[in-house]
């Protein structure tokens, strides 16, 4: 977290105060590694016995819980990003295979709410499903789409139905790991 904070402060110095567009090119958050579970009395969803062993599934409420746990563990990172954005900079999150759960609107809102930005700055944060073109001339891609184990069958809309619930189809490589 301290390294990220120092990096953002250094960017600001190098830019001479001019606005910077920071592209975070996927896998910024590792939803797969969150093994934390909600307290029994504070639980908004059912937890399958298998989820207790390998982590919560990729349903929206469960993804929000995981995002909350990640952000709570990294207050310096959150604070540094907030300060960076308050200086009129922009941040683009490109969704990678380990943070594919960023597709959920509720997860994106949680990040924005945690950053606690003024309304006029909230639009300086953007979430992109697969790739991003900056200044109409620079293409950013996470790259998991070129790896047969980590590609998403539909990176723009990775939702599938599991029973009656929508879930995100997690790439095979994430499940295997």
N, C-alpha and C positions, 0 to 999 in steps of 0.2 A: 504494500500500500504506500509506504514512504517513497519507494522508487517511482511509482506512478505519479505521486504528488510532485516530486522533484522534476520529473519529465514534463508535466504540464506547466510548471512554473518556468522551466527552461524554454519551452516552446513560446511562451508569452514574451520572454525576454528577447529571443531570437527574432520574433515577428515584429519587434519594435512597437508593440501595442496594436498592430493591425489584427483584424479578426482572422482566426485560424479555423479551418475545417479539419477536425480530427476524425478519421475513419477507423473504427474499431472493427477489424476484419474477422469476426467470428470467433467462437470459443472463448469469449470474454467471461462468460459464466459457465461453469461446468455443472449442469443440472444432474448429470449422471453420478456425480460423487457425493451428492447430498443424501446422507443416510439418516438424518434426523427425522423423527416422527413427532406429530403433535401430541400434546398431553391428552389423555383419555377424555377429560371433561371439557377440553377446548377443541373438539374435533368436529369439523363441518362435513366430513365425508367418511365413508367406510374404508377400512384398510384391509386388503386381502393378506392372508398369511405370507404369501410369497413377497409382497411388498415390504414386509418386516425384515426379510432377509436381504433383498437387493435394492431397496429404495422405492419410493412412490412412483406410480405410473404417471403418464404424461397427460392427465386430465387437467382442465383449466384450474380448478380449485387446488389441486395437488401441486401443480406447477407454480401457482402463486405462493403456496406455503414454502416451496423450495427457494423461490426467489427472495422471499422475506428472510429466510434463514441465511442466504448468501449475503444479502445487503446488511443484515444485522451484524455479521461477522467482519464486515469491512467498512467501518465508519470513516476511516481516513480516506479511502478510495471515493466514497460517496461525497464527502465534504470537498475533496479536491476537484471532482468533476463538477460539483455545484459551483464552486468558485470560478472554475474555468468558463462555464457557461454564462455566469453573471457578467463576465468581461466581454459579452457579445460574441463569443466564439460559437461554433456549431459542432455537434457530435452526431456521427452516423454509426449506427450499429448494423453491421451486416450479420445476418443470422448464419451460424455455422452448424455443424452436426452435433456438437456438444451443448449448444444453447438453442437448439431448434424450438424449444418450448417458449422462446421469445415471440413466437407466432401468436400466442394467445393475447388478445386485446387487454385482458385483465392483468397480465404480467407486465405489459408495456405501461399501462396506467400506474401500476404499483411502483415501477422504476421512476416515472415522472413525479408521482406523489412523494416518494422518498427523497427525491432531489429537491423538492419543495421550492420550485422555481416560480418567479412571478409569471403571470399569464403571457405577457409579451415575449418571454424568453422560451416558454415551453415548446414553441414551434422550431426552436433551434436544435431539437433532438429528433432524430429520424430513425426509423427501423426499416431495413430493407430485407426482403425475403431471400435473395440469392446473390444479387450483385448490385453494384452501384456505379454510376457514371458521374464522375466529378468534373465540373467545369466543361462539360460536353466533350472531353478529350481523354479522360483517364478512367479506365475500367478497373474496378476492384471486385474480386471474387474470393470467397473463402477457399475454394478448391476441392471441397469434399465431393463435388459432383463428378470429379474425374477419377475417383477411387471407387471401385466397384463394391467394396465393403462398407463405405461410409456415405454413399450417395443417398439422396432422398428421391423416392420415386416421383414425387411431385413437390419440388422445393417451394413453389409459390403457394400451394394449398395442400399441406401435408396431413390434413385431417382425414381420419377414417372413423367408421362407426364400430364400436366394440360393445355388443349388446345394443342398448339404446343410447349409449353415451358417446359423444365425440371425443376422440383421443388423437394425439399426434402420433403418426407412424414414425417410430424411432429407427434410424438406420441400423442395419445388421451389425456393423462394427461396434456401435455403442453398446448394444445388447451383449455381444460376445465378450467385450471387455469387462 
